[in-house]
Amino acid sequence: MAVNGNDRRRTAYRESIYVQGNTARKLQALPAYEPQQPQKKISNRTRKNRERALHMNVATVLSMAVAMVAAGLILTVYLTLQSDITNSIKHIASLESTLNELKMENDENYSRITSSVDLEEVKRIAMQELGMRYAEEGQIIRFSGEGSDYIRQVGDIPD
């Protein structure tokens, strides 16, 4: 028996579901098809090992707790040391800044003092008021500094 196109449309038209109103009703969906797979037989040893792996005993829980406490203590000590290092670096930076300011102030004071001293006036006071004079030819004695930082005087220097 041959079915033409018109017959197919009529059959589909008769078998379709019509819904009256403004909402469509939910059709009950069929559950997804799951092919039956044959279950593998598991040996008793494997089954017992799996059961033991699922349950934790007291020793496992205690060792995990000790490990967590140790990790927490190590982390706390590490963070404390890191904080101390950061504070030390900040303190060193502030001390270096203070040192640089003091050096600049010292250089400014030194240059102010050296520029205010009149060497000609010092020479005049030394020669006229204090009676000092330049050294003559035989009065200058030179010492070699053979590796020592100072010279010890053991006797009077002759006039």
C-alpha positions as protocol buffer text, in pm:
chain_id: "A"
residue {
  index: 1
  type: MET
  ca { x: 0 y: 0 z: 0 }
}
residue {
  index: 2
  type: ALA
  ca { x: 151 y: 328 z: -107 }
}
residue {
  index: 3
  type: VAL
  ca { x: 115 y: 638 z: 111 }
}
residue {
  index: 4
  type: ASN
  ca { x: 122 y: 967 z: -62 }
}
residue {
  index: 5
  type: GLY
  ca { x: 215 y: 1308 z: 90 }
}
residue {
  index: 6
  type: ASN
  ca { x: -145 y: 1413 z: 163 }
}
residue {
  index: 7
  type: ASP
  ca { x: -217 y: 1101 z: 366 }
}
residue {
  index: 8
  type: ARG
  ca { x: 93 y: 1155 z: 575 }
}
residue {
  index: 9
  type: ARG
  ca { x: -10 y: 1510 z: 661 }
}
residue {
  index: 10
  type: ARG
  ca { x: -360 y: 1401 z: 761 }
}
residue {
  index: 11
  type: THR
  ca { x: -223 y: 1129 z: 986 }
}
residue {
  index: 12
  type: ALA
  ca { x: 20 y: 1364 z: 1154 }
}
residue {
  index: 13
  type: TYR
  ca { x: -261 y: 1617 z: 1196 }
}
residue {
  index: 14
  type: ARG
  ca { x: -487 y: 1366 z: 1368 }
}
residue {
  index: 15
  type: GLU
  ca { x: -216 y: 1239 z: 1605 }
}
residue {
  index: 16
  type: SER
  ca { x: -87 y: 1578 z: 1723 }
}
residue {
  index: 17
  type: ILE
  ca { x: -180 y: 1711 z: 2067 }
}
residue {
  index: 18
  type: TYR
  ca { x: -359 y: 2040 z: 2096 }
}
residue {
  index: 19
  type: VAL
  ca { x: -344 y: 2256 z: 2404 }
}
residue {
  index: 20
  type: GLN
  ca { x: -615 y: 2507 z: 2476 }
}
residue {
  index: 21
  type: GLY
  ca { x: -516 y: 2826 z: 2659 }
}
residue {
  index: 22
  type: ASN
  ca { x: -206 y: 3041 z: 2677 }
}
residue {
  index: 23
  type: THR
  ca { x: 32 y: 2791 z: 2841 }
}
residue {
  index: 24
  type: ALA
  ca { x: 163 y: 2465 z: 2724 }
}
residue {
  index: 25
  type: ARG
  ca { x: 148 y: 2173 z: 2960 }
}
residue {
  index: 26
  type: LYS
  ca { x: 459 y: 1979 z: 3042 }
}
residue {
  index: 27
  type: LEU
  ca { x: 477 y: 1638 z: 2898 }
}
residue {
  index: 28
  type: GLN
  ca { x: 627 y: 1368 z: 3108 }
}
residue {
  index: 29
  type: ALA
  ca { x: 967 y: 1298 z: 2968 }
}
residue {
  index: 30
  type: LEU
  ca { x: 1094 y: 948 z: 2948 }
}
residue {
  index: 31
  type: PRO
  ca { x: 1399 y: 870 z: 3159 }
}
residue {
  index: 32
  type: ALA
  ca { x: 1727 y: 866 z: 2971 }
}
residue {
  index: 33
  type: TYR
  ca { x: 1814 y: 533 z: 2829 }
}
residue {
  index: 34
  type: GLU
  ca { x: 2100 y: 372 z: 3015 }
}
residue {
  index: 35
  type: PRO
  ca { x: 2228 y: 56 z: 2865 }
}
residue {
  index: 36
  type: GLN
  ca { x: 2276 y: -219 z: 3115 }
}
residue {
  index: 37
  type: GLN
  ca { x: 2644 y: -290 z: 3163 }
}
residue {
  index: 38
  type: PRO
  ca { x: 2740 y: -609 z: 3328 }
}
residue {
  index: 39
  type: GLN
  ca { x: 2895 y: -537 z: 3668 }
}
residue {
  index: 40
  type: LYS
  ca { x: 3243 y: -667 z: 3718 }
}
residue {
  index: 41
  type: LYS
  ca { x: 3294 y: -890 z: 4014 }
}
residue {
  index: 42
  type: ILE
  ca { x: 3525 y: -733 z: 4272 }
}
residue {
  index: 43
  type: SER
  ca { x: 3744 y: -949 z: 4486 }
}
residue {
  index: 44
  type: ASN
  ca { x: 3704 y: -942 z: 4863 }
}
residue {
  index: 45
  type: ARG
  ca { x: 4051 y: -794 z: 4912 }
}
residue {
  index: 46
  type: THR
  ca { x: 3975 y: -503 z: 4675 }
}
residue {
  index: 47
  type: ARG
  ca { x: 3638 y: -441 z: 4839 }
}
residue {
  index: 48
  type: LYS
  ca { x: 3794 y: -435 z: 5188 }
}
residue {
  index: 49
  type: ASN
  ca { x: 4071 y: -200 z: 5073 }
}
residue {
  index: 50
  type: ARG
  ca { x: 3813 y: 38 z: 4928 }
}
residue {
  index: 51
  type: GLU
  ca { x: 3610 y: 31 z: 5249 }
}
residue {
  index: 52
  type: ARG
  ca { x: 3922 y: 102 z: 5459 }
}
residue {
  index: 53
  type: ALA
  ca { x: 4011 y: 392 z: 5229 }
}
residue {
  index: 54
  type: LEU
  ca { x: 3668 y: 548 z: 5281 }
}
residue {
  index: 55
  type: HIS
  ca { x: 3691 y: 545 z: 5661 }
}
residue {
  index: 56
  type: MET
  ca { x: 3951 y: 744 z: 5853 }
}
residue {
  index: 57
  type: ASN
  ca { x: 4083 y: 607 z: 6178 }
}
residue {
  index: 58
  type: VAL
  ca { x: 4193 y: 804 z: 6485 }
}
residue {
  index: 59
  type: ALA
  ca { x: 4563 y: 794 z: 6393 }
}
residue {
  index: 60
  type: THR
  ca { x: 4496 y: 946 z: 6053 }
}
residue {
  index: 61
  type: VAL
  ca { x: 4283 y: 1225 z: 6200 }
}
residue {
  index: 62
  type: LEU
  ca { x: 4540 y: 1300 z: 6471 }
}
residue {
  index: 63
  type: SER
  ca { x: 4829 y: 1307 z: 6224 }
}
residue {
  index: 64
  type: MET
  ca { x: 4633 y: 1544 z: 5999 }
}
residue {
  index: 65
  type: ALA
  ca { x: 4553 y: 1767 z: 6298 }
}
residue {
  index: 66
  type: VAL
  ca { x: 4920 y: 1776 z: 6404 }
}
residue {
  index: 67
  type: ALA
  ca { x: 5024 y: 1859 z: 6047 }
}
residue {
  index: 68
  type: MET
  ca { x: 4769 y: 2142 z: 6031 }
}
residue {
  index: 69
  type: VAL
  ca { x: 4884 y: 2287 z: 6366 }
}
residue {
  index: 70
  type: ALA
  ca { x: 5249 y: 2265 z: 6256 }
}
residue {
  index: 71
  type: ALA
  ca { x: 5168 y: 2434 z: 5926 }
}
residue {
  index: 72
  type: GLY
  ca { x: 4981 y: 2709 z: 6113 }
}
residue {
  index: 73
  type: LEU
  ca { x: 5272 y: 2766 z: 6351 }
}
residue {
  index: 74
  type: ILE
  ca { x: 5524 y: 2775 z: 6069 }
}
residue {
  index: 75
  type: LEU
  ca { x: 5309 y: 3021 z: 5877 }
}
residue {
  index: 76
  type: THR
  ca { x: 5270 y: 3242 z: 6185 }
}
residue {
  index: 77
  type: VAL
  ca { x: 5645 y: 3246 z: 6249 }
}
residue {
  index: 78
  type: TYR
  ca { x: 5713 y: 3318 z: 5882 }
}
residue {
  index: 79
  type: LEU
  ca { x: 5470 y: 3610 z: 5874 }
}
residue {
  index: 80
  type: THR
  ca { x: 5614 y: 3748 z: 6198 }
}
residue {
  index: 81
  type: LEU
  ca { x: 5968 y: 3735 z: 6059 }
}
residue {
  index: 82
  type: GLN
  ca { x: 5853 y: 3893 z: 5734 }
}
residue {
  index: 83
  type: SER
  ca { x: 5690 y: 4175 z: 5930 }
}
residue {
  index: 84
  type: ASP
  ca { x: 6005 y: 4225 z: 6140 }
}
residue {
  index: 85
  type: ILE
  ca { x: 6218 y: 4245 z: 5826 }
}
residue {
  index: 86
  type: THR
  ca { x: 5984 y: 4500 z: 5671 }
}
residue {
  index: 87
  type: ASN
  ca { x: 5991 y: 4712 z: 5988 }
}
residue {
  index: 88
  type: SER
  ca { x: 6371 y: 4689 z: 6003 }
}
residue {
  index: 89
  type: ILE
  ca { x: 6402 y: 4803 z: 5643 }
}
residue {
  index: 90
  type: LYS
  ca { x: 6174 y: 5100 z: 5713 }
}
residue {
  index: 91
  type: HIS
  ca { x: 6375 y: 5188 z: 6026 }
}
residue {
  index: 92
  type: ILE
  ca { x: 6705 y: 5164 z: 5836 }
}
residue {
  index: 93
  type: ALA
  ca { x: 6566 y: 5388 z: 5563 }
}
residue {
  index: 94
  type: SER
  ca { x: 6462 y: 5651 z: 5818 }
}
residue {
  index: 95
  type: LEU
  ca { x: 6806 y: 5634 z: 5986 }
}
residue {
  index: 96
  type: GLU
  ca { x: 6979 y: 5674 z: 5649 }
}
residue {
  index: 97
  type: SER
  ca { x: 6761 y: 5974 z: 5576 }
}
residue {
  index: 98
  type: THR
  ca { x: 6855 y: 6126 z: 5914 }
}
residue {
  index: 99
  type: LEU
  ca { x: 7225 y: 6053 z: 5848 }
}
residue {
  index: 100
  type: ASN
  ca { x: 7210 y: 6226 z: 5509 }
}
residue {
  index: 101
  type: GLU
  ca { x: 7043 y: 6530 z: 5664 }
}
residue {
  index: 102
  type: LEU
  ca { x: 7310 y: 6548 z: 5937 }
}
residue {
  index: 103
  type: LYS
  ca { x: 7589 y: 6514 z: 5680 }
}
residue {
  index: 104
  type: MET
  ca { x: 7443 y: 6796 z: 5473 }
}
residue {
  index: 105
  type: GLU
  ca { x: 7408 y: 7014 z: 5785 }
}
residue {
  index: 106
  type: ASN
  ca { x: 7766 y: 6932 z: 5888 }
}
residue {
  index: 107
  type: ASP
  ca { x: 7901 y: 7019 z: 5542 }
}
residue {
  index: 108
  type: GLU
  ca { x: 7710 y: 7346 z: 5544 }
}
residue {
  index: 109
  type: ASN
  ca { x: 7847 y: 7436 z: 5890 }
}
residue {
  index: 110
  type: TYR
  ca { x: 8201 y: 7341 z: 5786 }
}
residue {
  index: 111
  type: SER
  ca { x: 8188 y: 7553 z: 5472 }
}
residue {
  index: 112
  type: ARG
  ca { x: 8035 y: 7842 z: 5671 }
}
residue {
  index: 113
  type: ILE
  ca { x: 8314 y: 7821 z: 5931 }
}
residue {
  index: 114
  type: THR
  ca { x: 8598 y: 7791 z: 5676 }
}
residue {
  index: 115
  type: SER
  ca { x: 8464 y: 8083 z: 5479 }
}
residue {
  index: 116
  type: SER
  ca { x: 8437 y: 8301 z: 5790 }
}
residue {
  index: 117
  type: VAL
  ca { x: 8800 y: 8247 z: 5901 }
}
residue {
  index: 118
  type: ASP
  ca { x: 9045 y: 8508 z: 5775 }
}
residue {
  index: 119
  type: LEU
  ca { x: 9384 y: 8335 z: 5751 }
}
residue {
  index: 120
  type: GLU
  ca { x: 9573 y: 8664 z: 5725 }
}
residue {
  index: 121
  type: GLU
  ca { x: 9424 y: 8773 z: 6057 }
}
residue {
  index: 122
  type: VAL
  ca { x: 9528 y: 8441 z: 6217 }
}
residue {
  index: 123
  type: LYS
  ca { x: 9884 y: 8487 z: 6085 }
}
residue {
  index: 124
  type: ARG
  ca { x: 9900 y: 8844 z: 6216 }
}
residue {
  index: 125
  type: ILE
  ca { x: 9782 y: 8745 z: 6565 }
}
residue {
  index: 126
  type: ALA
  ca { x: 10020 y: 8448 z: 6579 }
}
residue {
  index: 127
  type: MET
  ca { x: 10327 y: 8650 z: 6476 }
}
residue {
  index: 128
  type: GLN
  ca { x: 10262 y: 8981 z: 6652 }
}
residue {
  index: 129
  type: GLU
  ca { x: 10069 y: 8892 z: 6966 }
}
residue {
  index: 130
  type: LEU
  ca { x: 10192 y: 8539 z: 7036 }
}
residue {
  index: 131
  type: GLY
  ca { x: 10546 y: 8582 z: 6908 }
}
residue {
  index: 132
  type: MET
  ca { x: 10543 y: 8288 z: 6669 }
}
residue {
  index: 133
  type: ARG
  ca { x: 10770 y: 8279 z: 6365 }
}
residue {
  index: 134
  type: TYR
  ca { x: 10839 y: 8054 z: 6067 }
}
residue {
  index: 135
  type: ALA
  ca { x: 11072 y: 7757 z: 6118 }
}
residue {
  index: 136
  type: GLU
  ca { x: 11425 y: 7798 z: 6005 }
}
residue {
  index: 137
  type: GLU
  ca { x: 11640 y: 7554 z: 5808 }
}
residue {
  index: 138
  type: GLY
  ca { x: 11773 y: 7331 z: 6088 }
}
residue {
  index: 139
  type: GLN
  ca { x: 11455 y: 7320 z: 6295 }
}
residue {
  index: 140
  type: ILE
  ca { x: 11252 y: 7086 z: 6071 }
}
residue {
  index: 141
  type: ILE
  ca { x: 11299 y: 6718 z: 6149 }
}
residue {
  index: 142
  type: ARG
  ca { x: 11136 y: 6466 z: 5919 }
}
residue {
  index: 143
  type: PHE
  ca { x: 11031 y: 6120 z: 6033 }
}
residue {
  index: 144
  type: SER
  ca { x: 10959 y: 5825 z: 5808 }
}
residue {
  index: 145
  type: GLY
  ca { x: 10627 y: 5662 z: 5886 }
}
residue {
  index: 146
  type: GLU
  ca { x: 10743 y: 5300 z: 5857 }
}
residue {
  index: 147
  type: GLY
  ca { x: 10400 y: 5144 z: 5888 }
}
residue {
  index: 148
  type: SER
  ca { x: 10307 y: 5280 z: 6230 }
}
residue {
  index: 149
  type: ASP
  ca { x: 10016 y: 5515 z: 6274 }
}
residue {
  index: 150
  type: TYR
  ca { x: 10178 y: 5729 z: 6546 }
}
residue {
  index: 151
  type: ILE
  ca { x: 10518 y: 5838 z: 6678 }
}
residue {
  index: 152
  type: ARG
  ca { x: 10598 y: 5810 z: 7048 }
}
residue {
  index: 153
  type: GLN
  ca { x: 10802 y: 6093 z: 7194 }
}
residue {
  index: 154
  type: VAL
  ca { x: 11057 y: 5964 z: 7447 }
}
residue {
  index: 155
  type: GLY
  ca { x: 11247 y: 6286 z: 7507 }
}
residue {
  index: 156
  type: ASP
  ca { x: 11222 y: 6663 z: 7483 }
}
residue {
  index: 157
  type: ILE
  ca { x: 11250 y: 6827 z: 7145 }
}
residue {
  index: 158
  type: PRO
  ca { x: 11557 y: 7057 z: 7141 }
}
residue {
  index: 159
  type: ASP
  ca { x: 11508 y: 7432 z: 7080 }
}
